Amino acid sequence: MFNKETYINRRAELKKLVGDGIILLFGNNESPCNYPANTYYPFRQDSTFLYYFGLQRDGLVGVIDIDNDAETLVGDDIDIEDIVWYGAVDSVSHLAAEVGVSESAPMSALRTICNEALRMKRTIHFLPPYRYDIKLQLFDLLGIHPNQQRESASLPLIKAVVKMRSSKTAEEIVEMEKAAEIGYLMHTTAMKLIRPGVTEKYVAGQVDGIALSHGAHHSFPTIFSQHGEIMHGSPSCVPLEAGRIVICDAGAETLSGYASDNTRTIPVNGKFTQRQLDIYTIVEECHDLVLNEARPGVRYMDCHFAVARHMTDRLKDLGLMKGDTEEAVRAGAHAMFFPHGLGHMMGLDVHDMEDLDQINVGFDEETRPILDQFGTNCLRMGRRLEEGFVVTDEPGIYFIPALIDDWRKSGHCAEFLNFDLLETYKDFGGVRIEDDILITKDGCRFLGEHRIPYRPKDVEEYMKANQ
């Protein structure tokens, strides 16, 4: 948690941006795994509630009355039975004082607050809920059916939250640097363990253990698979095979909720084959192209398509693509190999603020995504970069057998693709290189003091020295 003034100032700015009415910011409740007392661990607070109130306890709601310049922390104090099992915790009034909120009230008071606001026809602002218990609570309080709550959510509040959370302050960057350092340990641990015969599950479990042992947690379920052509491939009990490459996509989340997210592609036996290097080098070049292009004022959508054009040119050199590069990219032919966006926003969420709808977070009026084109419809970030943004730089090349078969059968983009040669790559897997970059005044830089090896020679040398 940051100092009290941080949260006071954030809420004051939020009031100015929204203008009038009452804001309801719901914290999360504990989420049962398979019965009420066995909850998912660790408890994860709602990120926007965390941003404005900084409190990690479950069962809280922040009420910000803009018109009367009043703030209330709503929640019930725990009883003696909870204390027996979980130990004593601070009262809601004490928690409120910690973050500069003058008033506290039991959860039963929230209905009174909402009823009074509805009676006076005041605007009640809330964010689109993503948990069903909060949807039911909103239904109970405001009478808005869960199916209509996303459409009824406050656009002024969404825009204000996105504006404030997009640019990271110095104290937030410190937290993200901590997450990056834990991420470095997670990925280098994987490089030390990867060898033929070790299972995907074992390596992924050790990677997750690094995050836990450093007082953190993984920022998303670790992706670790020899089937790198599957974007979110979960680790299996299958042993690693010599001659294969494995994708490790993992990140840490600090106790304050800030995330890291990196991907490395690693040869199982410690050395890339020439065919693997041919593909890996293209992804490496695309990754580095972004480092040279990303700066304030540049549209991240333009970086994405610059990567698509470079990738197309280089795949043409290998004979996998053909034809005019610009026409191929306009047609979306590159999405055969690169079916996702270049990156996403990072912060308190690994896909920052994605609960507020990616259209609101990653785009503006001049960069609306093309939703009817395969690949481009998965672009999460296209808006103009600003100093303080943290985004991922994660190009990739994948050989997806089902996609190859589907496009070949339909003839989709046949004038730009060499399907006969693609057939010989069906056993390849995929390559992705991902880093978190901070947009600075004049360009961008990596987060974290230590760099996870990603140059092919550096990866091979690290594995040789540490196994």
N, C-alpha and C positions, 0 to 999 in steps of 0.2 A: 504494500500500500504506500502511496505517495503521501506527502504532507497534506494537512488539512486544507491549506490555501489552494492547492491544486484543484480539489473537488469543489470548493466554494467558487473559484473563478470559472470552472467549467460550467457549473450550473447557471451562473450569472450570464455567461455568454449564450448559453442555450435559451434562456428567457428572452434575450434580445433578438435572437434569430427567429424564434417561433412567434413572438409578439403578444399573444393574448391567449386566455383560456387556462385549462388545467392539463398538466402532463402527468400521465401514469407510466412509470417505468417499473416493470415487473422483474424482480429477481427470480431465479429458478428455485424449484423445490427439489428435494431429494427424489431420485428416480429409481424405483424398485427394479431389481434384476429379475427375480423369479418369485419373490414373496416380499411383503412390505418391509421387513426388517433387514433384508439383504439388498442394500442399495449399490448402484454402480459407484465404484471408487476410482479416483477421488471425486468429491463433489465438484461440479463445474458451474460456476456462477454465470449468469447471462452477461455477455460482454459489454453491452451498452449500460446496464445497471452498474457493472464494475467500473466503467469509465467515469460515470458521474457520481457514484457513491463509494466505490472502493471497498465494499464490504463482501466478505466471502461466505457469510452465513446464509443458510437456506431460509425460505419462507418470508422474504421481505419485499415490500413494494415502496418505491419512492414516489411521493406526490409533490409536484411542483406547481404551486398556484401562482401563475404569472401576474394576474391582475392585482392580487393582494400582496405580491412579493413575499410569499410564505412557502415554507418547505416542511414536509412531514415524512418521517420514516415510519412506515406501518409494518407491524409484525408482532407476534406473540412471544412473550418470554417463555423459556423452557420450564418444565415443572420438575419436581423432585425425582420422578422416575427417570427422566432423561439425564439428570445429573448423576444418578447411580450408575448408568450405563456409559455415559459419554463424558462425564466430568462437568464442572461448572463452566459456564460461558458468560460473557458480558450481557447485561440487560440491553434491550432495544434502545432505551434512552441513552445509555452509555455509548452504544455504537453510533447513534445519531450525533452525539456530541463530538465523537472522534473525527467525523467528517464535516463538522460545521453546520449540522442541521439542528435547528432549535427545538423542534417539536417531534414527539413520537406518539404513536397511538396503537392500540391493539388491532388485529386484523378485522374485527367486527366493525370498526369505525370506517373502514373503506366503503362499505355499502352506504353509510350515512353521507360521506363525502360525495359519492357519485350521485346519489339520489338528489341531494341539494343542487349539485351542478346541473343535472338534467331538468329539475324543476325551474331553474332560472335560465334554461336554454343556453347555458355556457358551452363553449367548445371543449370537448374532452379529447385530448390528443393521446394516441397510443401507437406503438409500433406493431407491425404484423407479427402475430405470435407464431411460434414454431413447435411449441409443446402443447399436447392436448389438455393437460391440467390447466394451463393458463388460458387456453381457448374456452374451457368450460367456466373458468372464473370470470372471464370477460362476458360471456353469455349471461351469467348470473347477475353481473353488475350492471351491464349496459343493455341487455336484451338483444344483442347482435348475434345472429346465428354464426357458429364457427365457419360455415361455408362462405360467409360474407365478410369475415373479419379482415382478410387481407385487402380486399377492395375498400373497406371502411377505414383502414389505418390512415393516420395523418401524414399526408405528403409534406406539409411544412416541417413536421417533426423529423421525418425521414431525411429530408434535404439538409436540415440543420445538423443532424447527427453525422451524416456523411461528410459534410463540410468540415466539421470539427475533428472527426476521427481520421480523416484521410492524411493530413499532414502531421507527422510525428514530432513531438517536442524532444528536447535534449534528454529529459528524464526517461521518456519512452524508449529512445534509442539505446540508452544504457541497458534497459531491460532486454531489448532485442539482441544486443551484443552478448548478454549473458546466455540467452537461448541459443545464439549462434555458436558459442563456445562449447555448450553441451552437445549441440548438433555435430560439431567437429569430432568430439569423442565418440559419438554414436557411429559415425561413418567410418572412422579409422579403426574402431573395434571390428566392424564388419570386414574391413580389408584384412585385418589380422587373422580372422577366423575362416575366411572363404578358402576352401580347398576341396578337391574331389572327395566324395563320401560323406561330407557333413550335410545335414539336412537344412533346408530352407528355414524350417521352424526353429531349429537350434540357433542359427545365426540371428534371426529376427528377434528371438527371445532375449538373447544377450544384448542386442541393440536397445531394446526397450528397457532392459535392466539398467543400462547406463543412465538413461533419463531419470528413472526412479531413484537410483542411488545418489543422484546429485540434487535431490530435493525438488525434482521437476516431474514431468509426465510427458508422454509423447503427445505432440500437437495434433496427431491424427493416427489412425491405425497404420503401423509400418507396412509399406509395400516392399516385398522382397521376393523376387521370382526369377527363375531362368526363362520364364515365358514373358519376357519384357514387352512382347507385342500386346499384352493385356494391360491396359492403362493402369488399372488398380488391382493388379494381381496379388492376392493374399498368399503369404508363405504356406507351403504345404509340407508334408512329411517326406517328400521325395528328396533323395540325396543329390547333391550337386555333382554334375558330370564334367569331366575333363573336356576341354574344347568348347564348352558353352560360355556364354556371358550372362551375368545376372544383374538385374536392376535393383538398386537399393534406394528407395525413396522414403526418407524418414526425417523427423524433426522433433524438437523439444519445445515444451511449454513451461515457462517459469512459474513460480508460485503466484506471481502477480498476473499471470494469464497471457503474457506476450510470447510469441511463437517464432520458431525457425522452421525452414523447409528446404531441404537439399536433396538432390538425386545424383547418384553416381552409377556408372555402368562399369562392371568389373569382370575381368576374365577369371574363370573359375580356377584355372591352373597357373594363374599369375602372369600370363603372357598373351597378348592379342594375336590372332591370326591375321594374315594380310587382308583377307576379306572383311574381317571385323574392323580392322584399322581403316579400310577404305570408307566405311560408313561412319565410324566413330569420328574420323577427322572432319567430315562434313558437319556433323553436329557440333563439334568443337568450334569450327569456324563460325557457325551461326550464333553460338553462344557468345563468342567474342565480338561479333559484329554488333550485338546489342550494347555491349560495354562501351563501344565507340560512339554509338548513336544516341543513347538515352541521356537526356538532359532536360531541364525545365523548358517548356514550350513545345517539345516534340510530342506528337501524338503516338501513343504506344501502339495503336493500330498500324501506323506507318512502319514501326519497327517490326511488327508481326509480318507484314507483307514484304518488307525488305529481306527478312529471313526466308520467306517462302520463295522469293525470286532467286536468292543465292542457292538455296537448297535445290531448286529446279535445275539451275545451271550445272551444279556439281553432279546431280544424278544423271543429267544428260551426258556428262563426261564418262560416267560408268556404263552408259547404254540403257539405263533403267527408264529414263524419260526421253522424250524427243519433241520436235516441233518448236514453235515460237514460245519463248519463256513467258512473255506478258500474256499471251492468249491462254497458255496453260494455267497460269495463276488465276486469271479471270474466270476460267472454267472450273477452278477448284481441283485440278488434277493433282496438285501437290498434296492434297488431303489424303490421297492413298497412303502416303508415308507419314504425314503430319496432321492427324485428324483433330488436334486440340489447339487451344490458343497458346500464345507465347508465354503468358504468365497471368498473375492475379495480384491483387493488393494483399499486403501482409500487415499484421498488427496484433490486436488482441485475439483475432481469429486467424487461423492459418489461411483461410480464404476470407479476408477481412470484410466484415459486414455483409456477407452473402445472404444473411437472413433478411436483409432490407431490399432484396431483389437486385440482381447483378446489373440490370439496366440503370438503376439509380446510382450504383457504386462505381461501375467501371466505364460508364459512357456519359456523354452529354448530347446536346442537340445536333452537333456536327459529326458525331461518331457513333450513331446508332448501329448496332450489329446487324449483319445480314443473316436473318434467321432462317432463310429458306435454302441455304447452301451448306452441304455437308462439310464439316470442318470449321468453316467460318462461323457457323451457328454455336460453336463451343468457345468462341473468343470471349474471355471474361473481362478483359481490360483493354480499352481502346482510347480513352480520353487523354487530353494533354497532360503531360507530366508536370508536377510542381515540386519545388524544393521541399523536402521532408517526406515525400511519398516513399514507401518501401514496396517494391514489386519483385516478383520472381521473374527470372530469366531462364526459361526452361524449354528450349527447342528439343525436338526428338524425331527420330526416324524409326518406323515400325513396319514390320512385314506381317500383316494379319491375314492368314490363309483364307478365312471366310470372306473378307473384304475383297481380296484378289479374285476369288471365284465369282463373287457377286458382280463386280464390275466387268469382269471378262464376259460373263454370260449376257449381261445387258448391253455391253459395248460402251459403257460410260467412259468418256474421256479416252477412248481407244486411240485417237490420233496423237495423244501425248504420252502413252504408256507402252512399254515393251513387255507384254504379258508373258511371252515365252521365257524371257530372262527372269521375270518376277517369279515364275514357277520354281526356279532353282533356289530362291531365297525363302521359301515357306518354312524352312527349319531354322531360320536365322534368329528370330526373337525381335528385340528392339534395343535402341540406344536412346538414352535421355541424359542430359547434363543440366542440372538446375542449381542456381544460386539466388540468394536474396540480395538485392541491391538497393541502396539508399540513394535517392536523387539529391544531389548536392547543388550548390549555387552554379557551378560550371559544368557539371557532368553527373557522374555516379561513382559509387564505390561499393565494394563488398562489405557486408556486415561481418563482424568477428575478427579477432586478432589473428587467428590461425586459418590457413587456407586448406580445405580438404583437397587432396591431390585430384586433379582432373586431366592434366596433360598425360597422354598415353605413357610416355616414358616415366613420368613421375609416379603414376599408378603402379606400373610394373616394378619400379625400384623400391617403392614403399612396401609392396607386398613381399618382395624378395628379402628386404631388411628386417621385416617384422613377423615372419612366419617360422 
